[in-house]
Amino acid sequence: MLLNRFGWLIGEAWSVSRDVVSDEAWSVIGPLFPASRSTGRPPVDRRIVVEATAWRFRTGAPWRDLPERSGNWNTIYKNFNRWAADGVWARVLEQVQSRAYARGDLDWVASIDSTIVRVHQHGATLPRDTGGGIELQEVRA
């Protein structure tokens, strides 16, 4: 089992076929999303929002470039953003990971090679506090 950038498990039982979330995966994650309000504008199908969000993160495209079949890009973004602020995506990831761990499909071992960990370009020139009042190159009297 692999965990992709979006946080979905990819494997035999859990698959995201291009833009479409499988029925099996949706049966697990669907109930984790908030219910539609009964007042106001007609609700957007939660599954369409999830599939459009998956498409956006898979392609790296801007929100405005969502396919027309997804509906209004701004509606998709607002739902994504509201769910992120409410912790819905974190709960979805937690649920998927806990199910995979219970099945023995998830290994928590991670390896980071320090040769690829670099400072961001904006952090390279920031002033640093060395902890001392005297710089090493200054001569003490």
DOLO-328856 format. One record per residue: residue number from 1; residue in one letter; chain; x, y, z negated of N, C-alpha, C in turn. Coordinates in steps of 0.1 Angstrom, whole numbers, plus 5000, padded with zeros to 4 digits. Layout:
N
NODE   pos   code   unit   n.east   n.north   n.up   ca.east   ca.north   ca.up   c.east   c.north   c.up
NODE   NUM      A      A        X         Y      Z         X          Y       Z        X         Y      Z
...
This chain:
141
NODE   pos   code   unit   n.east   n.north   n.up   ca.east   ca.north   ca.up   c.east   c.north   c.up
NODE     1      M      A     5008      4988   5000      5000       5000    5000     5009      5012   5000
NODE     2      L      A     5005      5022   5008      5012       5035    5008     5003      5046   5004
NODE     3      L      A     5008      5056   4998      5000       5068    4995     5005      5079   5004
NODE     4      N      A     4996      5084   5013      5000       5094    5022     4999      5108   5016
NODE     5      R      A     5002      5118   5024      5003       5132    5019     4990      5137   5013
NODE     6      F      A     4979      5132   5018      4966       5136    5014     4961      5129   5001
NODE     7      G      A     4968      5118   4997      4965       5111    4985     4956      5099   4987
NODE     8      W      A     4954      5095   5000      4946       5083    5002     4955      5071   5003
NODE     9      L      A     4950      5060   4998      4957       5048    4999     4955      5042   5013
NODE    10      I      A     4966      5039   5020      4966       5033    5033     4970      5018   5032
NODE    11      G      A     4962      5010   5037      4965       4995    5036     4954      4987   5042
NODE    12      E      A     4954      4974   5039      4944       4966    5044     4930      4970   5040
NODE    13      A      A     4928      4972   5027      4914       4975    5022     4911      4989   5023
NODE    14      W      A     4921      4998   5022      4918       5012    5022     4924      5018   5035
NODE    15      S      A     4916      5023   5043      4921       5028    5056     4914      5041   5060
NODE    16      V      A     4921      5050   5065      4916       5062    5071     4919      5061   5086
NODE    17      S      A     4909      5058   5094      4911       5057    5108     4910      5070   5114
NODE    18      R      A     4921      5076   5117      4922       5090    5123     4914      5100   5114
NODE    19      D      A     4902      5104   5118      4895       5114    5110     4884      5107   5101
NODE    20      V      A     4881      5095   5102      4870       5089    5095     4874      5081   5083
NODE    21      V      A     4868      5084   5072      4870       5077    5059     4861      5065   5060
NODE    22      S      A     4867      5053   5057      4859       5041    5058     4848      5040   5048
NODE    23      D      A     4838      5032   5051      4826       5031    5041     4831      5026   5028
NODE    24      E      A     4840      5017   5028      4845       5011    5015     4852      5022   5007
NODE    25      A      A     4861      5030   5013      4867       5041    5006     4857      5051   5001
NODE    26      W      A     4848      5054   5009      4838       5064    5006     4829      5059   4994
NODE    27      S      A     4826      5046   4993      4818       5041    4982     4825      5043   4969
NODE    28      V      A     4839      5044   4969      4846       5046    4957     4848      5061   4954
NODE    29      I      A     4851      5069   4964      4854       5083    4961     4841      5092   4962
NODE    30      G      A     4832      5088   4970      4820       5096    4972     4813      5101   4959
NODE    31      P      A     4811      5092   4950      4804       5097    4937     4812      5107   4929
NODE    32      L      A     4825      5108   4932      4834       5117    4924     4832      5132   4928
NODE    33      F      A     4825      5134   4940      4823       5148    4944     4810      5153   4938
NODE    34      P      A     4810      5166   4936      4798       5172    4929     4786      5171   4938
NODE    35      A      A     4774      5169   4932      4761       5168    4940     4758      5181   4946
NODE    36      S      A     4750      5181   4957      4746       5193    4964     4736      5200   4955
NODE    37      R      A     4736      5213   4956      4727       5222    4949     4713      5221   4956
NODE    38      S      A     4703      5222   4948      4689       5221    4954     4684      5234   4959
NODE    39      T      A     4691      5245   4956      4687       5258    4960     4698      5264   4969
NODE    40      G      A     4694      5275   4976      4704       5281    4985     4704      5276   4999
NODE    41      R      A     4716      5277   5005      4717       5272    5019     4717      5257   5019
NODE    42      P      A     4714      5251   5031      4714       5237    5032     4728      5231   5029
NODE    43      P      A     4729      5221   5022      4742       5215    5018     4749      5209   5030
NODE    44      V      A     4762      5210   5029      4771       5203    5039     4773      5189   5034
NODE    45      D      A     4773      5180   5043      4776       5166    5040     4790      5165   5034
NODE    46      R      A     4791      5159   5022      4804       5158    5015     4814      5150   5023
NODE    47      R      A     4809      5140   5029      4818       5131    5037     4825      5139   5048
NODE    48      I      A     4817      5147   5055      4822       5155    5066     4833      5165   5060
NODE    49      V      A     4831      5171   5049      4841       5180    5043     4854      5172   5040
NODE    50      V      A     4852      5160   5034      4864       5152    5031     4872      5148   5044
NODE    51      E      A     4864      5144   5054      4871       5140    5067     4877      5152   5073
NODE    52      A      A     4871      5163   5073      4877       5175    5079     4889      5180   5071
NODE    53      T      A     4889      5178   5058      4901       5182    5050     4912      5172   5053
NODE    54      A      A     4909      5159   5054      4919       5149    5058     4925      5152   5071
NODE    55      W      A     4917      5156   5081      4922       5160    5094     4931      5172   5093
NODE    56      R      A     4927      5182   5085      4935       5194    5084     4949      5191   5078
NODE    57      F      A     4950      5183   5068      4962       5180    5061     4971      5170   5069
NODE    58      R      A     4964      5161   5077      4971       5152    5085     4978      5159   5097
NODE    59      T      A     4971      5168   5103      4977       5175    5114     4986      5187   5110
NODE    60      G      A     4983      5193   5099      4990       5205    5095     4985      5218   5102
NODE    61      A      A     4973      5216   5108      4967       5228    5115     4961      5238   5106
NODE    62      P      A     4960      5250   5110      4953       5260    5102     4938      5256   5100
NODE    63      W      A     4932      5261   5090      4918       5258    5087     4909      5263   5099
NODE    64      R      A     4912      5274   5106      4904       5279    5117     4905      5270   5129
NODE    65      D      A     4914      5260   5129      4915       5251    5141     4908      5238   5138
NODE    66      L      A     4900      5237   5128      4893       5224    5126     4884      5221   5138
NODE    67      P      A     4882      5208   5141      4874       5205    5153     4860      5210   5151
NODE    68      E      A     4853      5213   5161      4839       5218    5161     4830      5208   5154
NODE    69      R      A     4832      5195   5156      4824       5185    5150     4823      5186   5134
NODE    70      S      A     4834      5193   5129      4834       5194    5114     4825      5205   5109
NODE    71      G      A     4820      5214   5118      4812       5225    5113     4821      5237   5111
NODE    72      N      A     4815      5247   5104      4822       5259    5102     4834      5257   5093
NODE    73      W      A     4846      5262   5098      4859       5260    5091     4858      5267   5077
NODE    74      N      A     4852      5278   5076      4852       5285    5064     4844      5278   5053
NODE    75      T      A     4833      5271   5057      4825       5263    5048     4834      5252   5043
NODE    76      I      A     4841      5245   5052      4850       5234    5048     4860      5239   5038
NODE    77      Y      A     4867      5250   5041      4877       5256    5033     4872      5259   5019
NODE    78      K      A     4860      5266   5019      4854       5270    5006     4851      5258   4997
NODE    79      N      A     4846      5247   5003      4843       5235    4995     4856      5229   4990
NODE    80      F      A     4866      5228   4999      4879       5223    4995     4885      5231   4983
NODE    81      N      A     4885      5244   4985      4891       5253    4975     4883      5252   4962
NODE    82      R      A     4870      5252   4962      4862       5251    4950     4865      5238   4943
NODE    83      W      A     4865      5227   4951      4868       5214    4945     4882      5213   4939
NODE    84      A      A     4891      5220   4945      4905       5220    4940     4905      5227   4926
NODE    85      A      A     4898      5239   4926      4898       5246    4913     4891      5239   4902
NODE    86      D      A     4881      5231   4906      4873       5223    4896     4880      5210   4892
NODE    87      G      A     4891      5206   4899      4898       5194    4895     4892      5182   4902
NODE    88      V      A     4884      5183   4912      4877       5172    4919     4888      5163   4926
NODE    89      W      A     4897      5170   4933      4907       5163    4941     4916      5155   4931
NODE    90      A      A     4919      5161   4920      4928       5154    4910     4921      5141   4905
NODE    91      R      A     4908      5142   4903      4900       5131    4898     4899      5120   4909
NODE    92      V      A     4898      5124   4921      4898       5114    4932     4911      5107   4933
NODE    93      L      A     4922      5114   4932      4935       5108    4933     4937      5099   4921
NODE    94      E      A     4933      5103   4909      4934       5095    4897     4926      5082   4898
NODE    95      Q      A     4914      5083   4904      4906       5071    4905     4912      5061   4915
NODE    96      V      A     4917      5066   4927      4923       5058    4937     4935      5051   4932
NODE    97      Q      A     4944      5059   4925      4956       5054    4919     4953      5043   4909
NODE    98      S      A     4944      5046   4900      4941       5036    4889     4935      5023   4895
NODE    99      R      A     4927      5024   4905      4922       5011    4912     4933      5004   4918
NODE   100      A      A     4942      5011   4925      4954       5004    4932     4963      4998   4921
NODE   101      Y      A     4965      5005   4910      4974       5000    4900     4968      4987   4893
NODE   102      A      A     4955      4987   4891      4948       4976    4885     4949      4964   4894
NODE   103      R      A     4949      4966   4908      4951       4955    4917     4965      4951   4919
NODE   104      G      A     4975      4959   4913      4989       4956    4915     4995      4961   4928
NODE   105      D      A     4988      4970   4934      4992       4975    4947     5000      4988   4946
NODE   106      L      A     5002      4993   4934      5009       5006    4932     5021      5004   4923
NODE   107      D      A     5032      5009   4928      5045       5008    4920     5049      5022   4917
NODE   108      W      A     5051      5025   4904      5054       5039    4900     5069      5042   4901
NODE   109      V      A     5077      5034   4906      5091       5036    4907     5094      5046   4918
NODE   110      A      A     5101      5057   4915      5105       5067    4925     5120      5070   4924
NODE   111      S      A     5125      5072   4936      5139       5075    4937     5141      5088   4944
NODE   112      I      A     5149      5097   4938      5152       5110    4945     5167      5111   4946
NODE   113      D      A     5171      5113   4958      5185       5114    4960     5189      5129   4959
NODE   114      S      A     5198      5133   4950      5201       5147    4948     5208      5153   4960
NODE   115      T      A     5212      5146   4970      5218       5152    4982     5207      5159   4990
NODE   116      I      A     5195      5156   4988      5184       5162    4997     5176      5172   4989
NODE   117      V      A     5179      5174   4976      5172       5184    4968     5180      5197   4969
NODE   118      R      A     5173      5207   4975      5180       5219    4977     5172      5231   4971
NODE   119      V      A     5178      5242   4968      5171       5253    4963     5164      5260   4975
NODE   120      H      A     5153      5265   4972      5145       5273    4983     5153      5285   4987
NODE   121      Q      A     5152      5289   4999      5159       5300    5004     5157      5313   4996
NODE   122      H      A     5145      5315   4990      5143       5327    4982     5149      5326   4968
NODE   123      G      A     5152      5314   4964      5158       5313    4951     5173      5313   4951
NODE   124      A      A     5179      5313   4962      5194       5312    4963     5201      5325   4958
NODE   125      T      A     5194      5336   4960      5201       5349    4957     5196      5355   4945
NODE   126      L      A     5188      5349   4937      5182       5355    4925     5193      5356   4914
NODE   127      P      A     5192      5367   4906      5202       5369    4895     5200      5358   4885
NODE   128      R      A     5211      5353   4879      5210       5343    4869     5215      5348   4856
NODE   129      D      A     5209      5344   4845      5214       5347    4831     5223      5336   4827
NODE   130      T      A     5236      5339   4825      5245       5328    4822     5246      5325   4807
NODE   131      G      A     5238      5333   4799      5237       5330    4785     5248      5338   4777
NODE   132      G      A     5257      5344   4783      5268       5352    4776     5268      5366   4781
NODE   133      G      A     5273      5375   4772      5273       5389    4775     5285      5393   4784
NODE   134      I      A     5295      5384   4784      5308       5387    4791     5309      5377   4802
NODE   135      E      A     5311      5382   4814      5314       5373    4826     5327      5366   4824
NODE   136      L      A     5329      5355   4830      5342       5348    4829     5353      5355   4835
NODE   137      Q      A     5351      5363   4846      5362       5370    4852     5366      5383   4845
NODE   138      E      A     5358      5387   4835      5362       5399    4828     5373      5395   4817
NODE   139      V      A     5382      5404   4815      5393       5402    4805     5388      5408   4792
NODE   140      R      A     5390      5400   4782      5387       5405    4768     5399      5413   4763
NODE   141      A      A     5396      5423   4756      5407       5432    4750     5410      5427   4736
